[in-house]
Amino acid sequence: MQQRMDPSFVTMGMWSIGAGAIGAAALALLLANTDIFLPKPQRATLDYLEDIDLKTLEKEPKTFKAKALWEKTGAVIMAVRRPGCFLCREEAADLSSLKPRLDELGVPLYAVVKEQVKNEVKDFQPYFKGEIFLDEEKKFYGPQRRKMMFMGFVRLGVWYNFFRARSGGFSGNLEGEGFVLGGVFVVGPGKQGILLEHREKEFGDKVNPVSVLEAVRKIKPQTSASEKK
């Protein structure tokens, strides 16, 4: 005769499975909000940046080496993750707020994008007060390109960044590739080197404008002797 299973035993088993699933989900959420699984950036060298090919955004684009952007005056350069992203537009506006001070110091502000999609670059320009160039090979996003996929949407920091940008009145769209993370560089003239390298660790991890100005103030004017080196 088949013995009936005690209902309380079944209930306890189901409760244990449910509790285990909740615990596993909580652990996964906790780990996703640490930096353990974030892609680690590989620092760029000046030689690496100097050799990058960039293109102008004209109808008949011209190709030139990136070092032309900073070799005489130094430069601040934003590697834009996605022009249509409202978080990127927020960071662009922050950097553009420094433009009057940068102009006083004689240091230009530039941006690079990794693709041209529809009118995305044109729609980005109201937020960014500098020239924009195309980095087709995505070298400014390297040397080792880092991506944030759907894990970004369970990170509390990302949701905080979403709220901050939305509260600031920024909006955007979903056009273009937006998983390869961007950054901001301050590069000195000649061989002075990279004075600041901010690598976006998650969506909306923008550079501190104060840090940008501190790095810009370290730029040493080129002299005739240094230009010959």
One Martini backbone bead per residue (centre of mass of N, CA, C, O) as a GRO file, in nm:
protein
  229
    1MET     BB    1   0.095   0.038   0.024
    2GLN     BB    2   0.079   0.366  -0.034
    3GLN     BB    3   0.250   0.625   0.101
    4ARG     BB    4   0.184   0.923   0.238
    5MET     BB    5   0.281   1.241   0.223
    6ASP     BB    6   0.367   1.482   0.420
    7PRO     BB    7   0.261   1.804   0.381
    8SER     BB    8   0.475   1.945   0.561
    9PHE     BB    9   0.719   1.842   0.400
   10VAL     BB   10   0.652   1.976   0.132
   11THR     BB   11   0.641   2.265   0.235
   12MET     BB   12   0.931   2.273   0.342
   13GLY     BB   13   1.069   2.216   0.071
   14MET     BB   14   0.959   2.462  -0.082
   15TRP     BB   15   1.069   2.671   0.112
   16SER     BB   16   1.370   2.600   0.076
   17ILE     BB   17   1.386   2.657  -0.226
   18GLY     BB   18   1.292   2.952  -0.213
   19ALA     BB   19   1.512   3.051  -0.018
   20GLY     BB   20   1.750   2.974  -0.201
   21ALA     BB   21   1.673   3.154  -0.441
   22ILE     BB   22   1.677   3.420  -0.287
   23GLY     BB   23   1.971   3.400  -0.191
   24ALA     BB   24   2.099   3.385  -0.473
   25ALA     BB   25   1.987   3.654  -0.575
   26ALA     BB   26   2.112   3.831  -0.353
   27LEU     BB   27   2.406   3.757  -0.415
   28ALA     BB   28   2.408   3.851  -0.710
   29LEU     BB   29   2.335   4.145  -0.646
   30LEU     BB   30   2.574   4.204  -0.464
   31LEU     BB   31   2.801   4.137  -0.673
   32ALA     BB   32   2.699   4.341  -0.894
   33ASN     BB   33   2.773   4.588  -0.668
   34THR     BB   34   3.052   4.527  -0.729
   35ASP     BB   35   3.397   4.516  -0.870
   36ILE     BB   36   3.471   4.219  -0.940
   37PHE     BB   37   3.322   4.201  -1.250
   38LEU     BB   38   3.471   4.427  -1.360
   39PRO     BB   39   3.635   4.563  -1.606
   40LYS     BB   40   3.970   4.609  -1.647
   41PRO     BB   41   4.172   4.860  -1.712
   42GLN     BB   42   4.398   4.963  -1.965
   43ARG     BB   43   4.646   5.156  -1.988
   44ALA     BB   44   4.752   5.414  -2.163
   45THR     BB   45   4.974   5.536  -2.393
   46LEU     BB   46   5.109   5.779  -2.572
   47ASP     BB   47   5.183   5.611  -2.821
   48TYR     BB   48   4.904   5.495  -2.863
   49LEU     BB   49   4.747   5.764  -2.903
   50GLU     BB   50   4.917   5.896  -3.133
   51ASP     BB   51   4.842   5.647  -3.352
   52ILE     BB   52   4.563   5.735  -3.394
   53ASP     BB   53   4.294   5.726  -3.613
   54LEU     BB   54   4.124   6.005  -3.748
   55LYS     BB   55   3.807   6.165  -3.837
   56THR     BB   56   3.631   6.366  -3.999
   57LEU     BB   57   3.275   6.497  -4.045
   58GLU     BB   58   3.279   6.529  -4.331
   59LYS     BB   59   3.199   6.453  -4.651
   60GLU     BB   60   3.528   6.470  -4.677
   61PRO     BB   61   3.721   6.298  -4.505
   62LYS     BB   62   3.991   6.330  -4.274
   63THR     BB   63   4.303   6.189  -4.195
   64PHE     BB   64   4.453   6.160  -3.861
   65LYS     BB   65   4.651   6.203  -3.599
   66ALA     BB   66   4.587   6.243  -3.264
   67LYS     BB   67   4.838   6.425  -3.181
   68ALA     BB   68   4.725   6.691  -3.316
   69LEU     BB   69   4.544   6.776  -3.066
   70TRP     BB   70   4.816   6.814  -2.843
   71GLU     BB   71   5.120   6.886  -2.934
   72LYS     BB   72   5.096   7.213  -2.857
   73THR     BB   73   4.851   7.241  -2.602
   74GLY     BB   74   4.687   7.026  -2.550
   75ALA     BB   75   4.404   6.816  -2.408
   76VAL     BB   76   4.054   6.745  -2.406
   77ILE     BB   77   3.910   6.406  -2.410
   78MET     BB   78   3.615   6.250  -2.526
   79ALA     BB   79   3.489   5.919  -2.500
   80VAL     BB   80   3.203   5.828  -2.647
   81ARG     BB   81   2.973   5.592  -2.601
   82ARG     BB   82   2.686   5.760  -2.671
   83PRO     BB   83   2.530   6.028  -2.806
   84GLY     BB   84   2.218   5.938  -2.718
   85CYS     BB   85   2.300   5.939  -2.430
   86PHE     BB   86   2.209   6.099  -2.139
   87LEU     BB   87   2.475   6.054  -1.983
   88CYS     BB   88   2.669   6.168  -2.200
   89ARG     BB   89   2.535   6.446  -2.214
   90GLU     BB   90   2.599   6.524  -1.927
   91GLU     BB   91   2.908   6.510  -1.947
   92ALA     BB   92   2.935   6.710  -2.180
   93ALA     BB   93   2.818   6.951  -2.022
   94ASP     BB   94   3.030   6.956  -1.802
   95LEU     BB   95   3.273   7.006  -1.988
   96SER     BB   96   3.155   7.265  -2.124
   97SER     BB   97   3.165   7.438  -1.858
   98LEU     BB   98   3.495   7.462  -1.899
   99LYS     BB   99   3.557   7.628  -2.156
  100PRO     BB  100   3.635   7.912  -2.055
  101ARG     BB  101   3.883   7.809  -1.896
  102LEU     BB  102   4.026   7.664  -2.128
  103ASP     BB  103   4.060   7.914  -2.304
  104GLU     BB  104   4.241   8.067  -2.105
  105LEU     BB  105   4.460   7.817  -2.115
  106GLY     BB  106   4.471   7.697  -2.420
  107VAL     BB  107   4.262   7.441  -2.411
  108PRO     BB  108   4.118   7.204  -2.582
  109LEU     BB  109   3.800   7.053  -2.683
  110TYR     BB  110   3.722   6.703  -2.729
  111ALA     BB  111   3.576   6.439  -2.940
  112VAL     BB  112   3.490   6.088  -2.964
  113VAL     BB  113   3.358   5.852  -3.194
  114LYS     BB  114   3.257   5.516  -3.320
  115GLU     BB  115   3.000   5.643  -3.475
  116GLN     BB  116   2.755   5.694  -3.742
  117VAL     BB  117   2.412   5.774  -3.656
  118LYS     BB  118   2.254   5.951  -3.827
  119ASN     BB  119   2.198   6.237  -3.596
  120GLU     BB  120   2.368   6.196  -3.334
  121VAL     BB  121   2.599   6.403  -3.349
  122LYS     BB  122   2.427   6.652  -3.401
  123ASP     BB  123   2.253   6.610  -3.131
  124PHE     BB  124   2.516   6.638  -2.943
  125GLN     BB  125   2.636   6.933  -2.987
  126PRO     BB  126   2.468   7.103  -2.773
  127TYR     BB  127   2.645   6.955  -2.531
  128PHE     BB  128   2.914   7.008  -2.711
  129LYS     BB  129   3.200   7.254  -2.710
  130GLY     BB  130   3.339   7.077  -2.950
  131GLU     BB  131   3.516   6.885  -3.135
  132ILE     BB  132   3.441   6.605  -3.361
  133PHE     BB  133   3.544   6.261  -3.396
  134LEU     BB  134   3.643   5.962  -3.566
  135ASP     BB  135   3.676   5.619  -3.418
  136GLU     BB  136   3.659   5.336  -3.587
  137GLU     BB  137   3.867   5.147  -3.404
  138LYS     BB  138   3.836   5.216  -3.094
  139LYS     BB  139   4.107   5.317  -2.941
  140PHE     BB  140   4.000   5.506  -2.705
  141TYR     BB  141   3.864   5.226  -2.576
  142GLY     BB  142   4.144   5.146  -2.499
  143PRO     BB  143   4.327   4.879  -2.547
  144GLN     BB  144   4.095   4.745  -2.367
  145ARG     BB  145   3.793   4.667  -2.419
  146ARG     BB  146   3.495   4.762  -2.245
  147LYS     BB  147   3.202   4.601  -2.111
  148MET     BB  148   2.850   4.670  -2.049
  149MET     BB  149   2.580   4.507  -1.984
  150PHE     BB  150   2.304   4.398  -1.805
  151MET     BB  151   2.440   4.443  -1.526
  152GLY     BB  152   2.393   4.754  -1.515
  153PHE     BB  153   2.071   4.722  -1.433
  154VAL     BB  154   2.164   4.618  -1.116
  155ARG     BB  155   2.303   4.881  -1.048
  156LEU     BB  156   2.280   5.134  -0.827
  157GLY     BB  157   2.465   5.344  -0.961
  158VAL     BB  158   2.312   5.357  -1.229
  159TRP     BB  159   2.037   5.449  -1.113
  160TYR     BB  160   2.148   5.707  -0.995
  161ASN     BB  161   2.243   5.824  -1.267
  162PHE     BB  162   1.971   5.832  -1.399
  163PHE     BB  163   1.836   6.024  -1.195
  164ARG     BB  164   2.033   6.261  -1.221
  165ALA     BB  165   1.995   6.316  -1.526
  166ARG     BB  166   1.687   6.347  -1.528
  167SER     BB  167   1.682   6.580  -1.317
  168GLY     BB  168   1.866   6.760  -1.527
  169GLY     BB  169   1.705   6.720  -1.821
  170PHE     BB  170   1.794   6.460  -1.959
  171SER     BB  171   1.795   6.309  -2.288
  172GLY     BB  172   1.722   6.028  -2.522
  173ASN     BB  173   1.834   5.724  -2.682
  174LEU     BB  174   1.891   5.391  -2.867
  175GLU     BB  175   2.109   5.469  -3.058
  176GLY     BB  176   2.343   5.253  -3.095
  177GLU     BB  177   2.637   5.179  -2.941
  178GLY     BB  178   2.655   5.122  -2.555
  179PHE     BB  179   2.877   4.906  -2.418
  180VAL     BB  180   3.124   5.061  -2.476
  181LEU     BB  181   3.337   5.216  -2.285
  182GLY     BB  182   3.450   5.519  -2.181
  183GLY     BB  183   3.611   5.856  -2.157
  184VAL     BB  184   3.884   6.068  -2.017
  185PHE     BB  185   4.133   6.307  -2.136
  186VAL     BB  186   4.456   6.441  -2.040
  187VAL     BB  187   4.689   6.603  -2.258
  188GLY     BB  188   4.996   6.687  -2.317
  189PRO     BB  189   5.236   6.830  -2.470
  190GLY     BB  190   5.407   6.641  -2.653
  191LYS     BB  191   5.579   6.447  -2.388
  192GLN     BB  192   5.418   6.481  -2.117
  193GLY     BB  193   5.142   6.331  -2.133
  194ILE     BB  194   4.921   6.169  -1.920
  195LEU     BB  195   4.721   6.342  -1.672
  196LEU     BB  196   4.437   6.200  -1.748
  197GLU     BB  197   4.242   5.883  -1.680
  198HIS     BB  198   3.910   5.821  -1.745
  199ARG     BB  199   3.721   5.528  -1.668
  200GLU     BB  200   3.438   5.387  -1.732
  201LYS     BB  201   3.270   5.152  -1.512
  202GLU     BB  202   2.979   5.273  -1.568
  203PHE     BB  203   2.694   5.393  -1.626
  204GLY     BB  204   2.760   5.735  -1.559
  205ASP     BB  205   3.077   5.751  -1.501
  206LYS     BB  206   3.188   6.047  -1.443
  207VAL     BB  207   3.382   6.301  -1.452
  208ASN     BB  208   3.563   6.526  -1.265
  209PRO     BB  209   3.599   6.857  -1.324
  210VAL     BB  210   3.819   6.917  -1.116
  211SER     BB  211   4.024   6.707  -1.226
  212VAL     BB  212   4.054   6.835  -1.501
  213LEU     BB  213   4.168   7.112  -1.409
  214GLU     BB  214   4.410   7.003  -1.255
  215ALA     BB  215   4.540   6.876  -1.508
  216VAL     BB  216   4.554   7.131  -1.686
  217ARG     BB  217   4.747   7.292  -1.487
  218LYS     BB  218   4.996   7.088  -1.568
  219ILE     BB  219   5.042   7.219  -1.820
  220LYS     BB  220   5.314   7.269  -2.039
  221PRO     BB  221   5.449   7.480  -2.223
  222GLN     BB  222   5.577   7.514  -2.523
  223THR     BB  223   5.897   7.500  -2.647
  224SER     BB  224   6.139   7.503  -2.873
  225ALA     BB  225   6.293   7.266  -2.745
  226SER     BB  226   6.050   7.066  -2.709
  227GLU     BB  227   5.965   7.057  -3.018
  228LYS     BB  228   6.244   6.909  -3.111
  229LYS     BB  229   6.206   6.623  -2.954
   0.00000   0.00000   0.00000
